[in-house]
């Protein structure tokens, strides 16, 4: 069993000016001379964790984490309808990561991210493989339209009453169309009450999807303050109604670009939001990756899943 390390907070933080009106919050933890590792949060729009880290050896790792555009402490915040979402796409986020790497003077780094974070990690690594030492992914998602459709429509077969409420959160004349685009429009409404209601309806669905998992936590998605809810849902709806600006199967089709990069993929057998099939397909397309399917876990994770992730992080610290 891999033991947790002592709680480690940031030794450095700041804002990165992207040159287009956005300012990206970042922070560094651990050893300034340690092995660089980038932690990429999910959502999209959840923001980086604010708690100290205990998974990373503070003597051996230099951990960087950041708030992606328009969420967390980055500005402008997506809860403000004036924030220009046209400047927030997968391409922009990949450029932000490269800009941050250069700003911090890092040559190469380990990448870690799950769910939407997995999509962004894979997209970045396939574009800049020479900058990546290893990849650790808990909860594999490649944001194919088929995966998005499952999460926001197909999973309704298991929670029909919750999905009906999700569908009914948009205007009646839009309920048989693109629900995600309809929610995106609601989260840009000038009336904050309308934005807040749409965010609550969306997050109630997200909560329902994980509710029957072995370690599902009530309010897993909705347990955040209102502005953070609005930003999270606005960014999610913006990305997923646009297929994350990725071609279908792009990240699987281009997995050959990861050749030579060791990877550890960790996925819960009972992940209802991101079924394990995608992790299986990625592992077959990426020979340098090892897939661990955790039997007692879903998207919410488990102690066993955390142990596999921590073991991979420990394994790579001396590589």
C-alpha positions as CSV (number, residue, x, y, z in Angstrom):
1,X,0.0,0.0,0.0
2,X,1.3,3.5,-0.9
3,X,1.1,5.8,2.0
4,X,-0.1,9.4,1.6
5,X,2.5,12.1,1.9
6,X,2.3,15.0,4.3
7,X,-0.1,17.8,3.2
8,X,1.7,20.1,0.8
9,X,0.4,23.6,-0.1
10,X,1.6,25.9,-2.9
11,X,5.1,27.5,-2.7
12,X,4.3,29.7,-5.6
13,X,1.2,31.1,-7.4
14,X,0.4,33.7,-10.0
15,X,-1.6,34.6,-13.1
16,X,-0.6,34.0,-16.7
17,X,-1.8,36.6,-19.2
18,X,-2.9,34.9,-22.4
19,X,-2.9,38.1,-24.4
20,X,-6.6,38.0,-25.3
21,X,-8.1,39.3,-22.1
22,X,-7.9,36.0,-20.1
23,X,-5.7,35.5,-17.0
24,X,-5.0,31.9,-16.0
25,X,-4.4,31.2,-12.3
26,X,-1.7,28.7,-11.6
27,X,0.3,27.4,-8.6
28,X,3.2,25.1,-7.8
29,X,3.6,22.6,-5.0
30,X,6.4,20.4,-3.8
31,X,10.1,20.8,-4.7
32,X,11.0,23.6,-7.1
33,X,13.9,21.3,-8.3
34,X,11.7,18.2,-8.4
35,X,10.3,16.3,-11.4
36,X,7.7,18.5,-13.1
37,X,4.1,17.2,-13.2
38,X,1.0,18.9,-14.5
39,X,-2.3,18.2,-12.8
40,X,-5.2,18.9,-15.2
41,X,-8.7,19.3,-13.7
42,X,-11.9,17.9,-15.1
43,X,-15.3,19.3,-15.8
44,X,-14.6,21.2,-18.0
45,X,-15.0,24.1,-15.6
46,X,-14.5,22.4,-12.2
47,X,-11.4,24.4,-11.4
48,X,-8.2,23.0,-9.8
49,X,-8.4,21.5,-6.2
50,X,-7.8,24.1,-3.5
51,X,-6.8,21.5,-0.9
52,X,-3.2,20.5,-0.1
53,X,-1.9,17.6,-2.1
54,X,-1.0,14.3,-0.5
55,X,-0.6,12.0,-3.5
56,X,2.7,13.5,-4.7
57,X,6.0,13.1,-2.9
58,X,6.9,16.8,-2.0
59,X,10.6,16.0,-2.1
60,X,10.6,14.5,-5.6
61,X,7.9,16.3,-7.5
62,X,7.3,19.8,-8.7
63,X,3.5,19.8,-9.2
64,X,1.8,22.5,-11.3
65,X,-1.9,22.9,-11.2
66,X,-4.1,25.6,-12.8
67,X,-7.6,26.8,-13.4
68,X,-8.6,26.5,-17.0
69,X,-10.2,29.4,-18.7
70,X,-13.2,31.1,-17.1
71,X,-13.4,28.9,-14.0
72,X,-11.9,28.8,-10.5
73,X,-9.7,31.8,-9.9
74,X,-9.0,32.5,-13.6
75,X,-10.6,35.6,-15.1
76,X,-13.0,36.6,-16.5
77,X,-15.3,34.1,-14.8
78,X,-17.9,32.2,-16.8
79,X,-20.6,33.1,-14.2
80,X,-20.5,36.6,-15.8
81,X,-22.5,36.5,-19.1
82,X,-20.1,39.1,-20.5
83,X,-17.3,36.5,-20.5
84,X,-16.5,35.7,-24.1
85,X,-16.7,32.0,-24.5
86,X,-15.6,32.1,-28.1
87,X,-12.1,32.4,-26.6
88,X,-12.5,29.1,-24.7
89,X,-12.0,26.0,-26.8
90,X,-9.8,22.9,-26.7
91,X,-7.2,24.7,-28.9
92,X,-7.1,27.6,-26.5
93,X,-6.5,25.3,-23.5
94,X,-3.7,23.4,-25.3
95,X,-2.0,26.7,-26.1
96,X,-2.5,27.8,-22.4
97,X,-0.7,24.7,-21.2
98,X,2.2,25.3,-23.6
99,X,2.4,29.0,-22.6
100,X,2.4,27.9,-18.9
101,X,5.2,25.4,-19.5
102,X,7.3,28.0,-21.2
103,X,6.5,30.6,-18.5
104,X,7.7,28.2,-15.8
105,X,10.8,27.2,-17.7
106,X,9.9,23.5,-17.8
107,X,11.3,21.3,-20.5
108,X,9.1,18.2,-20.1
109,X,6.5,17.1,-17.6
110,X,4.4,14.2,-16.5
111,X,0.7,14.7,-17.2
112,X,-2.2,13.7,-14.9
113,X,-5.9,14.3,-15.4
114,X,-9.2,12.4,-15.4
115,X,-12.5,12.7,-17.1
116,X,-12.5,15.9,-19.1
117,X,-8.9,16.3,-17.8
118,X,-8.1,13.0,-19.6
119,X,-9.4,14.5,-22.9
120,X,-7.2,17.6,-22.5
121,X,-4.1,15.7,-21.4
122,X,-4.4,13.4,-24.4
123,X,-5.1,16.2,-26.8
124,X,-2.1,18.2,-25.5
125,X,0.2,15.1,-25.5
126,X,-0.7,14.2,-29.1
127,X,0.1,17.7,-30.2
128,X,3.3,18.0,-28.1
129,X,4.6,14.5,-27.4
130,X,8.1,15.7,-27.1
131,X,7.1,17.7,-24.0
132,X,5.6,14.7,-22.1
133,X,7.5,12.2,-19.9
134,X,4.6,10.0,-18.7
135,X,0.8,10.1,-18.4
136,X,-1.5,9.0,-15.6
137,X,-5.2,9.0,-16.3
138,X,-7.8,8.1,-13.7
139,X,-11.2,7.9,-15.5
140,X,-10.7,7.9,-19.3
141,X,-12.8,10.1,-21.5
142,X,-12.0,11.2,-25.1
143,X,-15.1,13.4,-25.5
144,X,-16.3,11.7,-28.6
145,X,-19.8,12.8,-29.5
146,X,-20.9,9.2,-28.9
147,X,-19.5,9.5,-25.3
148,X,-21.2,12.9,-24.8
149,X,-24.5,11.5,-26.1
150,X,-24.3,8.6,-23.7
151,X,-23.7,10.9,-20.7
152,X,-26.4,13.3,-21.4
153,X,-29.0,11.1,-23.1
154,X,-28.2,7.4,-23.1
155,X,-27.7,7.1,-19.4
156,X,-31.3,8.3,-19.0
157,X,-32.3,4.6,-19.6
158,X,-31.1,4.0,-16.0
159,X,-32.5,7.2,-14.5
160,X,-35.6,8.0,-16.6
161,X,-37.2,10.3,-14.0
162,X,-34.0,12.3,-13.5
163,X,-33.4,12.6,-17.3
164,X,-37.0,13.8,-17.8
165,X,-36.3,16.6,-15.3
166,X,-33.0,17.4,-17.1
167,X,-34.8,17.6,-20.4
168,X,-37.6,19.7,-18.9
169,X,-35.1,22.3,-17.7
170,X,-35.0,23.8,-21.2
171,X,-37.8,25.6,-23.0
172,X,-40.5,23.2,-24.3
173,X,-39.8,23.9,-28.0
174,X,-36.2,22.9,-27.5
175,X,-36.7,19.6,-25.6
176,X,-36.6,17.4,-28.7
177,X,-33.5,19.1,-30.1
178,X,-30.0,19.8,-28.9
179,X,-30.4,19.9,-25.1
180,X,-26.8,20.8,-24.5
181,X,-26.9,23.8,-26.9
182,X,-30.2,24.8,-25.2
183,X,-28.5,24.8,-21.8
184,X,-25.6,26.7,-23.2
185,X,-28.0,29.5,-24.2
186,X,-29.7,29.5,-20.8
187,X,-26.4,29.9,-19.0
188,X,-25.8,33.0,-21.0
189,X,-29.1,34.6,-20.1
190,X,-28.9,38.1,-18.7
191,X,-31.1,37.1,-15.7
192,X,-28.9,35.5,-13.0
193,X,-31.8,33.6,-11.7
194,X,-32.3,31.9,-15.1
195,X,-28.6,31.0,-15.2
196,X,-28.7,29.6,-11.7
197,X,-31.8,27.5,-12.4
198,X,-30.3,26.0,-15.5
199,X,-27.1,25.2,-13.6
200,X,-29.0,23.5,-10.8
201,X,-31.1,21.4,-13.3
202,X,-27.9,20.3,-15.2
203,X,-26.0,19.4,-12.0
204,X,-29.0,17.5,-10.6
205,X,-28.6,15.2,-13.7
206,X,-24.9,14.9,-13.1
207,X,-25.5,13.9,-9.5
208,X,-28.1,11.3,-10.6
209,X,-25.7,9.6,-13.0
210,X,-23.2,8.8,-10.2
211,X,-25.8,8.2,-7.5
212,X,-25.9,4.4,-7.9
213,X,-22.1,3.9,-8.1
214,X,-20.4,1.9,-5.3
215,X,-18.9,5.1,-3.9
216,X,-21.3,7.6,-5.3
217,X,-21.5,10.8,-3.1
218,X,-24.7,12.8,-2.8
219,X,-24.3,16.2,-4.3
220,X,-21.0,15.3,-5.9
221,X,-21.5,17.9,-8.6
222,X,-24.0,20.3,-7.1
223,X,-22.1,20.8,-3.9
224,X,-20.5,24.1,-4.8
225,X,-21.5,27.8,-4.5
226,X,-23.8,29.3,-7.1
227,X,-21.3,31.2,-9.3
228,X,-19.1,28.1,-9.5
229,X,-22.2,26.1,-10.5
230,X,-23.1,28.5,-13.3
231,X,-19.5,28.6,-14.6
232,X,-19.2,24.8,-14.5
233,X,-22.4,24.3,-16.4
234,X,-21.8,27.1,-18.9
235,X,-18.4,25.7,-19.8
236,X,-19.6,22.1,-19.9
237,X,-22.5,23.0,-22.2
238,X,-20.3,25.1,-24.4
239,X,-17.7,22.3,-24.8
240,X,-20.0,19.4,-25.2
241,X,-22.5,21.0,-27.5
242,X,-19.5,21.6,-29.8
243,X,-18.0,18.1,-29.5
244,X,-15.1,19.7,-27.7
245,X,-13.9,20.9,-31.2
246,X,-12.5,17.4,-31.8
247,X,-13.1,15.1,-34.7
248,X,-15.0,12.0,-33.8
249,X,-12.4,9.3,-32.7
250,X,-9.6,11.8,-33.0
251,X,-7.8,11.0,-29.8
252,X,-8.1,7.2,-30.4
253,X,-7.1,7.5,-34.0
254,X,-4.0,9.5,-33.1
255,X,-3.0,7.5,-30.1
256,X,0.1,6.3,-32.2
257,X,1.5,9.8,-31.5
258,X,1.9,8.7,-27.9
259,X,4.4,6.0,-28.8
260,X,7.2,5.8,-26.4
261,X,5.3,7.7,-23.6
262,X,4.5,5.4,-20.7
263,X,0.9,5.6,-19.6
264,X,-1.2,4.3,-16.8
265,X,-5.0,4.3,-17.3
266,X,-7.2,3.6,-14.3
267,X,-10.9,3.2,-14.8
268,X,-13.8,2.1,-12.6
269,X,-15.8,-0.9,-13.8
270,X,-19.0,0.7,-12.7
271,X,-18.4,4.2,-14.2
272,X,-21.9,5.1,-15.5
273,X,-21.0,8.5,-17.0
274,X,-17.9,7.3,-18.8
275,X,-18.3,3.6,-19.5
276,X,-15.1,1.5,-19.4
277,X,-15.3,0.7,-23.2
278,X,-13.4,3.9,-24.0
279,X,-10.5,3.1,-21.7
280,X,-10.3,-0.4,-23.2
281,X,-10.2,1.1,-26.8
282,X,-7.5,3.6,-25.8
283,X,-5.4,0.9,-24.2
284,X,-5.5,-1.2,-27.4
285,X,-4.5,1.8,-29.5
286,X,-1.7,2.9,-27.2
287,X,0.8,0.1,-26.7
288,X,2.8,1.9,-24.1
289,X,-0.2,2.3,-21.7
290,X,-1.3,-0.1,-19.0
291,X,-5.0,-0.3,-18.2
292,X,-6.2,-1.1,-14.6
293,X,-9.9,-1.7,-14.3
294,X,-11.0,-1.3,-10.7
295,X,-13.9,-3.5,-9.8
296,X,-15.3,-1.6,-6.8
297,X,-15.2,1.9,-8.5
298,X,-17.3,4.2,-10.7
299,X,-16.6,7.7,-11.8
300,X,-16.5,8.8,-8.1
301,X,-13.5,6.6,-7.5
302,X,-12.6,4.5,-4.6
303,X,-9.7,3.8,-2.2
304,X,-8.6,1.0,-4.5
305,X,-8.6,3.3,-7.5
306,X,-6.7,6.0,-5.6
307,X,-4.1,3.3,-4.6
308,X,-3.5,2.4,-8.3
309,X,-3.1,6.1,-9.2
310,X,-0.7,6.8,-6.3
311,X,1.3,3.7,-7.2
312,X,1.8,5.0,-10.7
313,X,2.8,8.4,-9.4
314,X,5.3,6.8,-7.1
315,X,6.6,4.6,-9.9
316,X,7.3,7.5,-12.2
317,X,9.0,9.8,-9.7
318,X,12.4,8.3,-10.1
319,X,12.1,7.7,-13.9
